[in-house]
Amino acid sequence: MKQVAIITGGGRGIGAATSLLAAQRGYAVCVNYHQNQTAANDVVSKIQDSGGEAIAVQADVSVEADVERLFQTVDAQLGVLTALVNNAGILEQQMKVEAMSLDRWKRVFATNVFGSFLCAQAAIQRMSAQHGGWGGAIVNVSSLAARAGSPGEYVDYAASKGALDTFTIGLAKEVAEEGIRVNAVRPGFIDTAMHASGGEPNRIDRVKGQVPLKRGGTAKEVANAILWLLSEEASYTTGGFIDVAGGR
């Protein structure tokens, strides 16, 4: 059976590494992006140049109509969905909770939590045996921040990832008998451009001393864990978590 994957936020960082690795493993890949079409098209070009199948689709995962259009596009252009990676996520400038605004919290939760709910819902409607589907796998990209809390920096981001962890556990139990496995990875300090969004592009250099392995991780190292959870090698794993955090 053809393997078809949607990688949300697939144009950069962990999402790009996951898209490229999924294509190497034989998946037809939808590289979802919100704003950076150039980055998404670059990932698609790399996949196609290597003989793989990929498309780039713009969609804001926090908007229900965009999510439905994203999945319908994949239905039409790639075929039956078998894998979803809820990777799209945002964080905002480092600050304490007392200085944060309600609008900020709404933005963070809209993408990190509600976007994952919307995409999982659309995936289940296609994968579930109860809907005539052939099953599949969902991997949520959480964060070690869900356990650490990110005090003084991103408590709202950490809280959104805590919600994603609970979502992973509950959904895994809900759809297990429908042929769908749901798991998550918790990256730690990973060297991606996301840290610039928080106002500290070189954050890894500052915090790597807190990591037992004394370095930041790479997007490819996270992608390796994601692809294992999607694969048949993880066929008896659901509701589980892999910390990709250097022992932290």
Sequence and secondary structure as in RCSB ss.txt:
>XXXX:A:sequence
MKQVAIITGGGRGIGAATSLLAAQRGYAVCVNYHQNQTAANDVVSKIQDSGGEAIAVQADVSVEADVERLFQTVD
AQLGVLTALVNNAGILEQQMKVEAMSLDRWKRVFATNVFGSFLCAQAAIQRMSAQHGGWGGAIVNVSSLAARAGS
PGEYVDYAASKGALDTFTIGLAKEVAEEGIRVNAVRPGFIDTAMHASGGEPNRIDRVKGQVPLKRGGTAKEVANA
ILWLLSEEASYTTGGFIDVAGGR
>XXXX:A:secstr
   EEEETTTTSHHHHHHHHHHHHTT EEEEEESS HHHHHHHHHHHHHTT  EEEEE  TTSHHHHHHHHHHHH
HHT S  EEEE          GGG  HHHHHHHHIIIIIHHHHHHHHHHHHH GGGT   EEEEEE  THHHH  
TTT HHHHHHHHHHHHHHHHHHHHHGGGTEEEEEEEE SB STHHHHTT TTHHHHHGGGSTTSS B HHHHHHH
HHHHHSGGGTT  S EEEESTT 
